[in-house]
Amino acid sequence: SQYATVYGDFTIVDGTHNTTAYNLKLMPFTNVDCLGKCVISGVLLDESENTATVSEALRLFRLAVPGATLMTDGGSAYPGAASTAGMLHILCSYHFQQELFSSCGGLGSMSELFKKDAMALIYSSFSTEEHFSEYYKSCIDRYASYASASSCLHNILKSKTKVCRLFTGRVFTCSQVASQRGESVNSIIKEKGVKKKELRSFNLYQLWQHLSNQFNRMEARSLDIICDLIRSKKKWSTFVDNMWQEQYRKAVDLPLAELAVDCDFDWRVLSSDQTVSHLVVLEDDRLGGIPSCNCACFISSLVPCAGICVVFSRIDASLFHEANLHRRWRLEYHPLYTKALEKLNLIHPKGTEEPSPETMVPGYSQSHLDITAYQSVLYPAKADVRYSKINNLWKSIEPYAISNEHTYRLLTVNLLEFRNSLHGDGRAAFLQPEHVPAVASLSVPVLPPSKRGRGSDDINRSSLSRRKNGKCSACVKA
């Protein structure tokens, strides 16, 4: 339910057979999190796909969100289930692509051209519906004498609002055009075919255990990624950043931008030939105050598009800021974010209590930092620089600890507690690293001879090993 609450705006359902000893079809309900990873919000087992059970599953999994998107294959159960929930139903383009390839029989030398034309109908971003209709008519005329090709084209036209990019680009799909994520979850469940034979003998309890283990593995991988992002001071994932950076690079193709007056949008951004147009709103209240655009790239992804990037290059505002990103893509809203902070010991784990004022040592610092303080500390790349900084910090504390009994006791208690925490013996409330590998003790960095004064360290020690035992020249003279 936690994943459904944050990521229920886009759901993929793709059933698979042969997962139990019974004749039941397994239907995972998959969402896409802010890391770009698949997350399972629920699983349905039934003899077949039917509208009633799919509708009930959407309701129980809290995925029946009016206005959200449901992507499925061409099963007859899904349109009714989506309609009951008030969801927008679209079809997986991959299944149409398979039909397209099977329709090439008998085309001969025309097969490659047919693939190109049919794929263009599905995936190309036509500027208008009229342009789409004209292209479709030219395809029908070209392949009128081929029955299988004509049938495939008619099926594409019949389902155009649910499969063609011109129409599906108007709904949120996490920039997905096919249910390959649903297929990938099915592959994970079957462990890429390795577990396929064994699954056929599973009873329901064994299947539940297997699914639970797979879910825990998926969460463990996501938790590690979130921890790495927190350490790197990131506010969004690499998946989102790649989409954002791609749109930023495309901004060069939109050189024209003008401020709108008396319109329901703020800026109009155009290409050189004015065939591509973006209508940008800087603060869209419908989306929580983030900038928005009417283009398919933004609507289907909710990531700032090239048009928004152009506008921000002309105003005094930072483009790559979390305030410009929809909350579903922000790292802090991931259900595992709090758990990641606990793993990094940046917040108290749930169920643990902080020491009460009565049990605390007077003036005792809990050394429990929030994430802002943690991320504000710079980590030098060189060990000698890290040593110097820590050493200088210690020198600034040392005079106070030596001159005052209370300060001495307080510092000693904190240092001992921190030392113990490095070995896992400290209190849970004390800040400790997530994992401390076994490393050799850090020695004081030695400056090269050119940077230190003459002294005992300037002795050529390489010759000592060759020196014979006996009296030195000074003793002989004496």
Protein Blocks (a to p, Z undefined) as FASTA:
>chain_A
ZZmmmmmmbccddddehkbfbdcdddddddddfkopacdfbdcddfbdcfklmmmmmmmn
opacghiacdddfbfklmmmmmmnopacdddfklmmmmmmmmmgonlmmmmmmmmmmmmm
mmpccfbfklmmmmmmmmmmmmmmpmklmmmmmmmmmmmmmmpmklmmmpcehhpabfkl
mmmmmmmmnonolmmmmmmmpcfklmmmmmmmmmmmmmmmmmmmmmmmmmnopabdfklm
mmmmmmmmmmmmmmbccddehiabfbdcddfkopaccdddfbdfknoopacdfbfklmmn
opacfklmmmmmmpccdfbdcklpcfklpmklpmklmmmmmmnopaccehiacddfklpc
ghiafhiacfklmmmpccdfbfklmmmmmmmmmmmmmmmmmmpmklmmmmmmmmmmmmmm
mnopacfklccdfbdcdddddddddddfklcccdfklpcfklmmmpccdddfklmmZZ
